[in-house]
């Protein structure tokens, strides 16, 4: 599963849990695989660029 959340209390990357977040991660991965720049993905998903990079983490 792709995508991670930063757990600030433990300073560890955790796997995504919510189905809606997993769906956004899958969509972002598909768009990135098609060659779309992160800035455009962020605009289309209404998320920040940094959040897109988190969703694209392996």
Gaussian input, Z-matrix of N, CA and C with variables (Angstrom, degrees):
# hf/3-21g

backbone

0 1
 N
 C     1     B1
 C     2     B2     1     A1
 N     3     B3     2     A2     1     D1
 C     4     B4     3     A3     2     D2
 C     5     B5     4     A4     3     D3
 N     6     B6     5     A5     4     D4
 C     7     B7     6     A6     5     D5
 C     8     B8     7     A7     6     D6
 N     9     B9     8     A8     7     D7
 C    10    B10     9     A9     8     D8
 C    11    B11    10    A10     9     D9
 N    12    B12    11    A11    10    D10
 C    13    B13    12    A12    11    D11
 C    14    B14    13    A13    12    D12
 N    15    B15    14    A14    13    D13
 C    16    B16    15    A15    14    D14
 C    17    B17    16    A16    15    D15
 N    18    B18    17    A17    16    D16
 C    19    B19    18    A18    17    D17
 C    20    B20    19    A19    18    D18
 N    21    B21    20    A20    19    D19
 C    22    B22    21    A21    20    D20
 C    23    B23    22    A22    21    D21
 N    24    B24    23    A23    22    D22
 C    25    B25    24    A24    23    D23
 C    26    B26    25    A25    24    D24
 N    27    B27    26    A26    25    D25
 C    28    B28    27    A27    26    D26
 C    29    B29    28    A28    27    D27
 N    30    B30    29    A29    28    D28
 C    31    B31    30    A30    29    D29
 C    32    B32    31    A31    30    D30
 N    33    B33    32    A32    31    D31
 C    34    B34    33    A33    32    D32
 C    35    B35    34    A34    33    D33
 N    36    B36    35    A35    34    D34
 C    37    B37    36    A36    35    D35
 C    38    B38    37    A37    36    D36
 N    39    B39    38    A38    37    D37
 C    40    B40    39    A39    38    D38
 C    41    B41    40    A40    39    D39
 N    42    B42    41    A41    40    D40
 C    43    B43    42    A42    41    D41
 C    44    B44    43    A43    42    D42
 N    45    B45    44    A44    43    D43
 C    46    B46    45    A45    44    D44
 C    47    B47    46    A46    45    D45
 N    48    B48    47    A47    46    D46
 C    49    B49    48    A48    47    D47
 C    50    B50    49    A49    48    D48
 N    51    B51    50    A50    49    D49
 C    52    B52    51    A51    50    D50
 C    53    B53    52    A52    51    D51
 N    54    B54    53    A53    52    D52
 C    55    B55    54    A54    53    D53
 C    56    B56    55    A55    54    D54
 N    57    B57    56    A56    55    D55
 C    58    B58    57    A57    56    D56
 C    59    B59    58    A58    57    D57
 N    60    B60    59    A59    58    D58
 C    61    B61    60    A60    59    D59
 C    62    B62    61    A61    60    D60
 N    63    B63    62    A62    61    D61
 C    64    B64    63    A63    62    D62
 C    65    B65    64    A64    63    D63
 N    66    B66    65    A65    64    D64
 C    67    B67    66    A66    65    D65
 C    68    B68    67    A67    66    D66
 N    69    B69    68    A68    67    D67
 C    70    B70    69    A69    68    D68
 C    71    B71    70    A70    69    D69
 N    72    B72    71    A71    70    D70
 C    73    B73    72    A72    71    D71
 C    74    B74    73    A73    72    D72
 N    75    B75    74    A74    73    D73
 C    76    B76    75    A75    74    D74
 C    77    B77    76    A76    75    D75
 N    78    B78    77    A77    76    D76
 C    79    B79    78    A78    77    D77
 C    80    B80    79    A79    78    D78
 N    81    B81    80    A80    79    D79
 C    82    B82    81    A81    80    D80
 C    83    B83    82    A82    81    D81
 N    84    B84    83    A83    82    D82
 C    85    B85    84    A84    83    D83
 C    86    B86    85    A85    84    D84
 N    87    B87    86    A86    85    D85
 C    88    B88    87    A87    86    D86
 C    89    B89    88    A88    87    D87
 N    90    B90    89    A89    88    D88
 C    91    B91    90    A90    89    D89
 C    92    B92    91    A91    90    D90
 N    93    B93    92    A92    91    D91
 C    94    B94    93    A93    92    D92
 C    95    B95    94    A94    93    D93
 N    96    B96    95    A95    94    D94
 C    97    B97    96    A96    95    D95
 C    98    B98    97    A97    96    D96
 N    99    B99    98    A98    97    D97
 C   100   B100    99    A99    98    D98
 C   101   B101   100   A100    99    D99
 N   102   B102   101   A101   100   D100
 C   103   B103   102   A102   101   D101
 C   104   B104   103   A103   102   D102
 N   105   B105   104   A104   103   D103
 C   106   B106   105   A105   104   D104
 C   107   B107   106   A106   105   D105
 N   108   B108   107   A107   106   D106
 C   109   B109   108   A108   107   D107
 C   110   B110   109   A109   108   D108
 N   111   B111   110   A110   109   D109
 C   112   B112   111   A111   110   D110
 C   113   B113   112   A112   111   D111
 N   114   B114   113   A113   112   D112
 C   115   B115   114   A114   113   D113
 C   116   B116   115   A115   114   D114
 N   117   B117   116   A116   115   D115
 C   118   B118   117   A117   116   D116
 C   119   B119   118   A118   117   D117
 N   120   B120   119   A119   118   D118
 C   121   B121   120   A120   119   D119
 C   122   B122   121   A121   120   D120
 N   123   B123   122   A122   121   D121
 C   124   B124   123   A123   122   D122
 C   125   B125   124   A124   123   D123
 N   126   B126   125   A125   124   D124
 C   127   B127   126   A126   125   D125
 C   128   B128   127   A127   126   D126
 N   129   B129   128   A128   127   D127
 C   130   B130   129   A129   128   D128
 C   131   B131   130   A130   129   D129
 N   132   B132   131   A131   130   D130
 C   133   B133   132   A132   131   D131
 C   134   B134   133   A133   132   D132
 N   135   B135   134   A134   133   D133
 C   136   B136   135   A135   134   D134
 C   137   B137   136   A136   135   D135
 N   138   B138   137   A137   136   D136
 C   139   B139   138   A138   137   D137
 C   140   B140   139   A139   138   D138
 N   141   B141   140   A140   139   D139
 C   142   B142   141   A141   140   D140
 C   143   B143   142   A142   141   D141
 N   144   B144   143   A143   142   D142
 C   145   B145   144   A144   143   D143
 C   146   B146   145   A145   144   D144
 N   147   B147   146   A146   145   D145
 C   148   B148   147   A147   146   D146
 C   149   B149   148   A148   147   D147
 N   150   B150   149   A149   148   D148
 C   151   B151   150   A150   149   D149
 C   152   B152   151   A151   150   D150
 N   153   B153   152   A152   151   D151
 C   154   B154   153   A153   152   D152
 C   155   B155   154   A154   153   D153
 N   156   B156   155   A155   154   D154
 C   157   B157   156   A156   155   D155
 C   158   B158   157   A157   156   D156
 N   159   B159   158   A158   157   D157
 C   160   B160   159   A159   158   D158
 C   161   B161   160   A160   159   D159
 N   162   B162   161   A161   160   D160
 C   163   B163   162   A162   161   D161
 C   164   B164   163   A163   162   D162
 N   165   B165   164   A164   163   D163
 C   166   B166   165   A165   164   D164
 C   167   B167   166   A166   165   D165
 N   168   B168   167   A167   166   D166
 C   169   B169   168   A168   167   D167
 C   170   B170   169   A169   168   D168
 N   171   B171   170   A170   169   D169
 C   172   B172   171   A171   170   D170
 C   173   B173   172   A172   171   D171

   B1=1.4556
   B2=1.5176
   B3=1.2721
   B4=1.4556
   B5=1.5183
   B6=1.3066
   B7=1.4502
   B8=1.5095
   B9=1.3215
   B10=1.4607
   B11=1.5192
   B12=1.3187
   B13=1.4552
   B14=1.5136
   B15=1.3300
   B16=1.4510
   B17=1.5161
   B18=1.3130
   B19=1.4692
   B20=1.5180
   B21=1.3280
   B22=1.4614
   B23=1.5274
   B24=1.3059
   B25=1.4602
   B26=1.5252
   B27=1.3297
   B28=1.4739
   B29=1.5194
   B30=1.3321
   B31=1.4698
   B32=1.5315
   B33=1.3308
   B34=1.4639
   B35=1.5240
   B36=1.3375
   B37=1.4657
   B38=1.5152
   B39=1.3425
   B40=1.4617
   B41=1.5225
   B42=1.3325
   B43=1.4593
   B44=1.5277
   B45=1.3175
   B46=1.4595
   B47=1.5250
   B48=1.3307
   B49=1.4619
   B50=1.5335
   B51=1.3257
   B52=1.4687
   B53=1.5230
   B54=1.3304
   B55=1.4697
   B56=1.5342
   B57=1.3288
   B58=1.4693
   B59=1.5301
   B60=1.3252
   B61=1.4597
   B62=1.5255
   B63=1.3261
   B64=1.4660
   B65=1.5318
   B66=1.3361
   B67=1.4685
   B68=1.5236
   B69=1.3377
   B70=1.4653
   B71=1.5190
   B72=1.3287
   B73=1.4628
   B74=1.5285
   B75=1.3243
   B76=1.4622
   B77=1.5277
   B78=1.3267
   B79=1.4725
   B80=1.5262
   B81=1.3423
   B82=1.4577
   B83=1.5284
   B84=1.3257
   B85=1.4648
   B86=1.5302
   B87=1.3317
   B88=1.4591
   B89=1.5351
   B90=1.3326
   B91=1.4651
   B92=1.5299
   B93=1.3303
   B94=1.4693
   B95=1.5248
   B96=1.3322
   B97=1.4561
   B98=1.5186
   B99=1.3308
   B100=1.4629
   B101=1.5267
   B102=1.3359
   B103=1.4587
   B104=1.5142
   B105=1.3189
   B106=1.4604
   B107=1.5289
   B108=1.3338
   B109=1.4678
   B110=1.5293
   B111=1.3171
   B112=1.4639
   B113=1.5253
   B114=1.3170
   B115=1.4587
   B116=1.5296
   B117=1.3286
   B118=1.4663
   B119=1.5217
   B120=1.3294
   B121=1.4634
   B122=1.5230
   B123=1.3239
   B124=1.4648
   B125=1.5224
   B126=1.3092
   B127=1.4577
   B128=1.5250
   B129=1.3211
   B130=1.4639
   B131=1.5229
   B132=1.3330
   B133=1.4625
   B134=1.5265
   B135=1.3322
   B136=1.4597
   B137=1.5326
   B138=1.3396
   B139=1.4579
   B140=1.5205
   B141=1.3127
   B142=1.4689
   B143=1.5268
   B144=1.3330
   B145=1.4644
   B146=1.5258
   B147=1.3235
   B148=1.4659
   B149=1.5269
   B150=1.3309
   B151=1.4643
   B152=1.5226
   B153=1.3183
   B154=1.4634
   B155=1.5286
   B156=1.3252
   B157=1.4666
   B158=1.5316
   B159=1.3330
   B160=1.4620
   B161=1.5316
   B162=1.3247
   B163=1.4617
   B164=1.5359
   B165=1.3203
   B166=1.4669
   B167=1.5227
   B168=1.3296
   B169=1.4714
   B170=1.5227
   B171=1.3432
   B172=1.4847
   B173=1.5202
   A1=108.89
   A2=116.19
   A3=119.31
   A4=110.19
   A5=115.14
   A6=121.32
   A7=112.48
   A8=113.92
   A9=120.31
   A10=109.68
   A11=115.28
   A12=123.45
   A13=107.56
   A14=117.04
   A15=121.83
   A16=108.60
   A17=116.68
   A18=122.31
   A19=106.99
   A20=116.32
   A21=121.27
   A22=113.57
   A23=118.37
   A24=120.25
   A25=111.38
   A26=116.25
   A27=119.95
   A28=112.68
   A29=116.94
   A30=122.54
   A31=111.99
   A32=114.02
   A33=121.07
   A34=108.78
   A35=115.85
   A36=120.52
   A37=107.87
   A38=116.72
   A39=122.70
   A40=109.48
   A41=116.28
   A42=121.04
   A43=110.46
   A44=114.95
   A45=120.41
   A46=110.01
   A47=116.80
   A48=121.29
   A49=111.26
   A50=117.13
   A51=120.86
   A52=111.77
   A53=116.51
   A54=120.12
   A55=112.65
   A56=117.47
   A57=119.39
   A58=110.91
   A59=117.49
   A60=120.97
   A61=110.27
   A62=116.30
   A63=120.42
   A64=110.24
   A65=116.16
   A66=120.27
   A67=110.53
   A68=117.69
   A69=120.55
   A70=110.91
   A71=117.00
   A72=121.08
   A73=110.47
   A74=116.13
   A75=120.05
   A76=111.07
   A77=116.43
   A78=120.43
   A79=110.63
   A80=116.76
   A81=120.45
   A82=110.92
   A83=116.70
   A84=120.77
   A85=110.60
   A86=116.85
   A87=121.21
   A88=110.58
   A89=115.92
   A90=120.60
   A91=111.03
   A92=116.31
   A93=120.78
   A94=110.26
   A95=116.31
   A96=121.11
   A97=112.44
   A98=116.31
   A99=121.65
   A100=111.31
   A101=116.89
   A102=120.59
   A103=115.31
   A104=117.46
   A105=120.42
   A106=109.88
   A107=117.87
   A108=120.27
   A109=111.98
   A110=115.38
   A111=121.72
   A112=111.50
   A113=117.79
   A114=120.06
   A115=111.71
   A116=117.79
   A117=120.68
   A118=111.30
   A119=116.43
   A120=120.15
   A121=109.29
   A122=116.24
   A123=121.26
   A124=111.07
   A125=116.73
   A126=120.97
   A127=110.81
   A128=116.58
   A129=119.71
   A130=112.68
   A131=117.49
   A132=120.54
   A133=112.32
   A134=116.80
   A135=123.48
   A136=111.48
   A137=114.57
   A138=122.87
   A139=108.94
   A140=116.33
   A141=119.80
   A142=109.92
   A143=115.33
   A144=119.80
   A145=110.65
   A146=116.58
   A147=119.21
   A148=111.03
   A149=116.81
   A150=119.52
   A151=110.65
   A152=117.24
   A153=120.32
   A154=109.90
   A155=116.98
   A156=119.83
   A157=110.90
   A158=117.94
   A159=120.66
   A160=110.43
   A161=116.58
   A162=120.02
   A163=111.72
   A164=116.73
   A165=120.36
   A166=113.39
   A167=117.50
   A168=120.64
   A169=109.81
   A170=116.91
   A171=118.98
   A172=112.81
   D1=133.61
   D2=177.99
   D3=-91.33
   D4=160.53
   D5=176.33
   D6=96.70
   D7=139.95
   D8=-179.36
   D9=-141.23
   D10=155.14
   D11=171.46
   D12=-117.14
   D13=139.22
   D14=176.89
   D15=-83.72
   D16=120.71
   D17=178.21
   D18=-96.95
   D19=99.57
   D20=-170.70
   D21=-67.99
   D22=-26.72
   D23=-178.93
   D24=-69.05
   D25=-36.22
   D26=-178.12
   D27=-106.11
   D28=-6.32
   D29=-178.87
   D30=57.67
   D31=47.68
   D32=-178.55
   D33=-136.95
   D34=145.16
   D35=172.96
   D36=-80.70
   D37=129.78
   D38=179.76
   D39=-114.25
   D40=152.63
   D41=176.52
   D42=-67.91
   D43=154.61
   D44=177.64
   D45=-67.86
   D46=148.72
   D47=-177.30
   D48=-117.93
   D49=-50.28
   D50=-175.69
   D51=-66.01
   D52=135.52
   D53=176.98
   D54=-59.37
   D55=-36.74
   D56=-179.00
   D57=-67.91
   D58=-36.33
   D59=178.04
   D60=-70.98
   D61=-38.28
   D62=177.00
   D63=-62.70
   D64=-38.17
   D65=178.67
   D66=-66.19
   D67=-40.27
   D68=176.71
   D69=-63.81
   D70=-39.33
   D71=179.25
   D72=-64.65
   D73=-42.65
   D74=178.73
   D75=-64.10
   D76=-41.22
   D77=179.08
   D78=-66.11
   D79=-42.55
   D80=178.63
   D81=-63.01
   D82=-40.68
   D83=179.36
   D84=-64.45
   D85=-41.13
   D86=178.92
   D87=-63.50
   D88=-45.04
   D89=-179.28
   D90=-65.13
   D91=-40.79
   D92=179.22
   D93=-66.34
   D94=-38.60
   D95=177.35
   D96=-63.58
   D97=-27.85
   D98=178.08
   D99=-81.87
   D100=-0.36
   D101=176.31
   D102=93.71
   D103=10.57
   D104=-179.32
   D105=-76.66
   D106=136.54
   D107=177.95
   D108=-67.83
   D109=151.45
   D110=-177.46
   D111=-58.28
   D112=-37.22
   D113=-179.31
   D114=-62.27
   D115=-38.31
   D116=178.60
   D117=-72.33
   D118=-37.00
   D119=176.60
   D120=-61.60
   D121=-44.58
   D122=179.95
   D123=-60.67
   D124=-41.98
   D125=179.42
   D126=-64.24
   D127=-45.23
   D128=-177.53
   D129=-68.93
   D130=-34.55
   D131=-179.90
   D132=-91.31
   D133=-1.23
   D134=-179.32
   D135=56.42
   D136=47.34
   D137=178.11
   D138=-129.74
   D139=165.94
   D140=176.79
   D141=-77.68
   D142=159.95
   D143=177.46
   D144=-62.08
   D145=-39.24
   D146=-179.31
   D147=-64.64
   D148=-36.10
   D149=177.94
   D150=-67.36
   D151=-36.94
   D152=176.89
   D153=-61.73
   D154=-43.64
   D155=177.56
   D156=-60.98
   D157=-36.75
   D158=176.48
   D159=-65.18
   D160=-42.33
   D161=-179.59
   D162=-67.81
   D163=-25.75
   D164=-179.99
   D165=-86.98
   D166=-5.50
   D167=179.84
   D168=-61.27
   D169=138.79
   D170=177.85
   D171=-71.18

